[in-house]
């Protein structure tokens, strides 16, 4: 198994289909994912917490209630264009002793979305990387954080689900105007992404 770094989810093609990128050294494994899973992965990579639990947070809450801990996510097979993965969950008894280790089938996108919330390792089988991995150089003309670029413009593509800021107006904002919404309880005057 090869431990990988989750770079995030990005729209890599003209159709804006989201793709999660897993990196190991100078190789990258692209996995197409759905838009909701891409957003969940991006939230987790950025360490953002939703106001209410999303499905992947719910899974972690259920595991905690059952004294289970996610130990790893493994992408173990690539067959006919489909990736297969499993969660490794350790369950302990009331005294804290390991009761059992479970291997739970998952889609890679869901497993990765859960893993980025806990910081647990993500691994890929060597044969999967051999079959579907690519040299990281294929991404060099794209603006992917953490990937060396051959362009010198310094711009970075935001992770999937995160919008780019519009260009600043030359005249600047009116000093008397405020972008704060007095009726929005979550508007604290600054945006963090």
Helices and strands as residue ranges (DSSP letters): E 2-11, E 18-24, E 27-32, H 35-46, H 55-65, E 68-79, E 82-92, E 98-106, H 108-118, E 121-124, H 126-132, E 134-135, G 136-139
